[in-house]
Amino acid sequence: MLSFLLIIEFLIDPAKNKSLISFIILLIFIITYVLMNTLLIHGLRLSKGSEFFTSIKYTTSSLKSNDIISIADQIYLNLKNSRSFLKPNYSLDQLSEELSIPKSNISQVLNEYFEKSFFEFINTMRVEEAIMMIKKDSNHQLSIKEIMYASGFNSKSTLLPFYQ
């Protein structure tokens, strides 16, 4: 009852009316902020102005949001544990075979969830590996070329765009 009386008082008094409008705007802002953070925390981010994880390219895909998250976890964990990204000629076909997931699904997850192509994703992991190797090599015993090959790169020209 008290809250009802407060609302009526706000509506009658113009000075308090401005406060009510400010309060409503602030409330809308807070609700929007909390909602967006909740979506981000759960991996359901809005991507390039489209629906969750769905772009025009994948409108006929049968993958649901939870499938995409699951496959993304499988891709990342498989690559981190197997370290197969260190193979210089590692391919989408090989990853698909390792995970028993169709190439098209892996490609969709990489594009929509990680926002990278297969080669961008693999090369990013290779750069992270190269950086770790450089940090561990405090005595500077390894050359950049040795680190480059050990982290899966075939040439400097492939490494440089991803290192910058």
N, C-alpha and C positions, 0 to 999 in steps of 0.2 A: 504494500500500500504506500509505503514511504517513497519507493522508487517512482511510483505513478505520480505522486505529488511533485517530486523533483522534476519530472519530465514536463508537467504542466507549467511549473514555475519557469523552466527554461524557455518554453514556448511563448509565455506572456511577456517576459522581460527581454527586450531586444539586446541588451548588453550581454546577458547570459546566453542568448540565442547564438551569438558569434562563438561563444565557448563551446556550445553543443556541436556546431558545425565543425569546429576545429577538432573536437573530441572524436566525432564520427570519421573524419578524414584520417586521423591518427589510428583509430581502430581498424579501418580498412587497410591501411599501410601495414600494421602489425600482423593482421590475418594473412595478407598476401605474402609478407616476409616469411612467416612461419610455414605456410603452405609450400612455398618455393624451396625452402631449406629441407623440408620433409621429403619432397620429391627428389632433391639432389642426393640426400643421404641414402635413399633407397635405390639409387641408380636409375631413376625414371626421369632423366633430364630431358628437357625440350631441346631438340636438335634442329638448328637452322630454321626455326619457325614452323616446324611440322609437328605432327603428333608424336607421342613417345616412340622413339627409335624408328619411326616409319618415314621413309622418303618415297618420292614418286617411283623411284627405281625398284623398290621392293614391295609395292602395293599388293602384288599377287602372292607374296611369300606367306607361308603358313606359320612362320615363327612368331610366337607371342613374346611379350616383354620378359616373362620369367624364363623362357627358353633362351633368349638372347643373353640374359645375365648368366645363366648356367653355362652356356657355351663359351662365353667370355672368360669365365673362371677356369674352365677346362683348358682353353687355349693358353692362358697365362701360366697356370700351374704346370702344364705339360712342358712348355718351353723352358720355364725356370728350372724344373727338376731334371729334365732330360738334357738340357743345354744343347739341343739339336740346332738351335739358331746359329751355333758356332761353325756348322758345316758350311763351307763357302757356296755350295750350289743347292742349299736347302730350298725346297719349293713348297708351294701350296698343296700340290699333290701328296707330298710326303707327310705334311701335317694332317691332311685329310685322312690319310691311311692310318697314321698313328692314333688318331682320335676316333676313327670310324664314324666320322661326320662328313656329310657331303661338302665338296668344295664350295658350292654356292652358299651354303649356310655359314661356313667359316668366313667367306668373303663378305657376306652381309654383316656379320657380327663385327668384323674388323672395321668395315666402313662406317657402320652406324654407332657402335658402342665406343670403339677406340678412335673413331674418326681418322683412320689411316688405311692405306692400302696394305696388302700383305708385305710388300718389300719395304715400305716405310716403317711398319711395325717391327719387322725383323731387324732392319738396320738401326732402329732406335735401341733395341735390346743389345745389339752389337756395340753401339757407341757406349752404352752404360757399362758393358763388359770392358771395353778398352779403357774407359776412365778408371774403373776399379783396378785394372792391371797397372796403370800408370801410378796410381796412388800407392799400391803395394810395392812397386819397384822403387823404393826410396834410394837405392844405391845406383840407379840409372844403368842397370846392366842390360836392359832390353832396349833395342832400337825401336823407333816408331814403326818401322816396317815389320818387325817381329810382332809387335803388339797388334798391328793392323791384321796380319795373317792369323794370329792366334785368336782374334775376336771374330773371325769369319769373313772379313772383307777380302776381296780379290784384288782391289786396286785402290790407290789413293783417291782417285776421282770419285769413287763410290763413297768413301769415308768422309771426305771433306764437307759436302753439303749437310750431312747429318751431324757432324761434330760442331758446326757453327751454331 
